[in-house]
């Protein structure tokens, strides 16, 4: 039976080498016409603009040739062609409007946050470097990339339209080291653009507002919070609405549950039409299939486990239990990205103890040891009832195999939470 060591708690899907992850740019079969998702966007724009679909198709092909030097679309991946279509037609929709195009409102609650940060620019840079390796002159003349050269102690960036002097720093602004060269992504003005965009997933249990209200449609979504928002504090279990960009229709399966966000992203916690209490919502099997009782955790692990790169992982789920021990002070960890973590043990009178590891960033950004929100928030004590969201695994101790949780979020219902006395550690661990 596969079990986890402590370091296994800090391996996630993002830790799998690139070649082992699902290919987000899979090759598509040879086609005689543009992919269906692109044709759908062409048709929609034709309806809005009053133009013929054939005319819009020609405009699209001219756009990708002018912007990306793509004269043979059949040699490109479908998701890239769809992204280019989004760029062209979103721009037309946004003309004269200051609102976020393609945005939608989701209703639900945040249930957790990922400990890992990842660079969202990695794929775009890889694609551009591939184009550069294939034809450097074309990559630069297309306006997508520039080449740095240091002259008289200063960096000069040559792009399609100009050569600019950009200071004498040790490394060039937004420089991308590629072999012996320094390159940069560039905009139409020939200026270098950022080459890193860090993001972190926050887990959201809910759905698109109309579908949620009318059909009680509930799913588990990854909300991609980026840049400054990646470290934002979240209220776990608090009903809210969020403005997001839904997944692309016909997009890659690996990202069908990802909701993109804009720079002004902020949950709206003023939503007062939530149909039930948070505790009922999180633990209701008629609404969703993400809750499992403590007694069934081992069975849930066995039925939902997956193996990637030789490592077996259990499914993401929620469970409910009574806090029997907790360590709300950080303790050093060689495996956690933050360098420290927290610990919580939940129990049931029937099944016993479940150890819960809380990564440092999760502990710092989701308040796992408090109940309530705002001015009503308070620290809870042991023997409080909590719902824990995370990835279930197995551990072996003294020949006994039991479940364990790598936690992404903890919800404590104020009516089921005992207030913690102030002035020191009130846990039973102080007597060990």
Secondary structure, 3 states (H helix, E strand, C coil): CCCCCHHHHHCCHHHCCHHHCCCCCCCCCCCCCCCHHHHHHHHHHHHHHCCCHHHHHHHHHHHHHHHHCCCCHHHCCHHHHHHHHHHHHHHHHHCCCCCCCCEEEEEEEEEEECCCCEECCHHHHHHHHHHHHHCHHHHHHCCCEEEEEEECCEEEEECCCCEEECCCCCCCCCCEEECCEEEEEECCCCCECCCCCEEEEEEEEEEEHHHHHHHCCCEEEEEEEEHHHHHCCCCECCCEEEEEECCCCCCCHHHCCEEECCCCCCCECCCCCCCCCHHHHHCCCCCCCCECCHHHHHHHHHHHCEEECCEEECCEEEEEEEEEEEEEEEEECCCCCCCEEEEEEEEECCCEEEEEEEEHHHHHHHCCCEECCHHHCEEECCCCEEEEEEEEEEEEECCEEEEEEEEEEEEECHHHCCECCCCCCCCHHHHC
